[in-house]
Amino acid sequence: MGEMEEADHIATDTSSQKSPLVCEPADQSYIDREDYALTGPVFRNPICKVYRFQTADSKWMLVREQMEECTLSFTIPRQLLSLYIQEDKSRLQDLEDLGELSPHWDNLRKEVVTRYRGIISSYQDTLAEVQKITGSFKPSCCKAQKSLEFIPINLHTQRMRVTCPRKTDALYDIITVGAPAAHFHGFKCGGLQRLLSRYEGEKKSFSTAYQCIYYSPQHTAKAQEVLSTVSLLQPLITSLADQLLQAALEHSSHGLKDALKSLSDKTEQFVHTLKDELVKSALLALHAARPGYVSKSQKQTPVLCHQQGQGGDQNHSPVQGLPGHSPTTPVPESPVVCNNVKGGDSGSLKHQDSIPHHKEYDEEEWDRVWANVAKCLNCVIAKVDKLLEGDNSKQEPAPEQRLADVTTSHNPGDWREQLSPLVSRLKECVLEVVEKAKRAMTFVLLQEAACSIPQGFHLQQRRDVVFSQALAALACGFVMRLYAGLQDKDFLRQLHLVGLVAQFESLLSTYSEEIGMLEDMEVGISDLQKVVFKITEAKTDDLSELQPSVCGRRDHFTVEVPLPQVIFQTLPEEIKEGKPLRVFPVLFNVGINEQQTIAERFGDISLQERINQKNFEILEAYYKTLREKVPLECLPCFQTQADIKELLETLGQNVVTKKRKNVEILWIAGTICRRLNGIRFTSCKSAKDRTSMSVTLEQCALLRDEHQLSKDFFVRALDCMRSRLSQGDIGHWEDPEAGAVTENKPASRHFYPIALLLVSSHLLVVWLILSLVFLLAKYQ
């Protein structure tokens, strides 16, 4: 108990301190880093404080605070920037692949291409600047710097470890980060939530001015989803088809069945992705945009066709019962070559120009091409079943038939020869559908981009910036929570069955510029719903291999977290097989500063109320799903025995209650998050003053409620955690911005007592009233 002894020594010799305290710089050997080999590549520069407090039963607890920087502050934004550049370059290629367009549409395409090239150039410059930086976090003084706009502000991890007599150690983690917001772009016109709402309202008028078809955000999202899915599934189907042929070459019945099942599942997913009238109507609109197009009837304009196409799915699915249907069931429409029997139109399987020029567009063409994929798969299934049936009938031949079998049996290669033509036709059909679908969805996105110039591109850049900051914070929190729960089987079970809740606690006011920050943050946190995590096995034992990586595109990102082989092998099979792990982000905001006092008395707090109500519903839905899939006994136990259901009811009541600065919302939401094994984030404008006040108050409350901190020590513990020290390296604890990506500067944290904050808000109101009276008297 050397640390306890050192704590006693300082407590007796230092009379100026109100509670026993030990503080050491980051390089001291006693800093708790048993898992340093695991966390070293992600978390660095730990700073530690150690306290000793008395409990209610006159015993002593040892409390250790540890703050660290996270390398993901820069590595995640760097990877995101590269993905943004790659995606936009791919979009440029897709626009070129649209082929010849009429002069009107060609001019719009050139303008859109110019905008994309400008974004790519800007992102490349930003990436080059970010790659030059060697720091671990961005200080608040750089929040409006363009070259660092993708980097989160003051991203740090805060861990409190509590050691009590006759009780296992307890860990409490919080990630502190500045509110994800586009500070460089400013908030004069509001934040993302307001700008996006206004933009959608104006886009209809833009579409009329540019003679475009108006597509709603749902249609645009669907187009992006189709593009992403078909680009992913087409090479996968091709690979599975090759596996099927390889199993046929090896004459492996088991391998043939497995390969066929996987091929059927992915092909069914592929076909159902394209089961949307949006693709069909977009192909018709693209045909109308070709040079020399003359419509058959002036009444059937592309806009009308598009609107009619949104009325639900009226066509019968050509892949109905695809995986389980009888492979010999005939398909009446659009015959294809099957089992070496030619149908009436063998040319339907050949590559054709998806948009015929200078003639009437056949609206049924897409349905035929789309259905051919299912028909070709039916042929493959029928042939495999026939081969397996023949193989089973030969497994136990009669003695007198064995000699004949030897002379008449086919070579193993015959299976491949019989399947190869059918598999090749399946690949051709899939490729043809992909080409048509990509052109159609690219044309949808071209129209969406054309009628939104330039505002739409500015909003996309702003959204990219905010999402980058939010994702870096989320990845940091996920990795920290994963490392802490690797030995907890119940946590790992919850992780792959349901996922984790990520609760963001915001202390922004609904006044002045912070309204825009909150509107940015709302959209950024909501966009995290399109992120999933995967745990992978590190290729080597090198620490550099443990850095998380990001892949995907704007509509869906995957963060891969590598673990050492020894640890990876202990994980559940579902996680080792690469099952996507979901995260459910929720945001609760309660302004607490003097600006919030002005907003509540003279302004509007509807934004805060709407955010809290919406995210309460998300949290409640998550709990219902968790309760159905995971026994509640698997959740962590706390001294406070309040039921989670009761806590949710109380939270719901507080959300709808009209009460000024209702911090109970944050307290209850934080408690529920910890009870649900969630990830806790605390944010304000810069993750400094308000954030530090909130974190230290929460830590002392946890010591009181969960570890019986003596009432006499509560205020002393709070003052101790908020105290300013000047001993050497300890000064960096109070000002984490020292030694960041800029030069050192004086400490900027000011730990005001809660009473002073309450009084100052009222004094400000009195000052405003007196000023108003003075001005009126002066002009009278």
Disulfide bonds with the S-S distance in Angstrom:
Cys338-Cys379 2.31
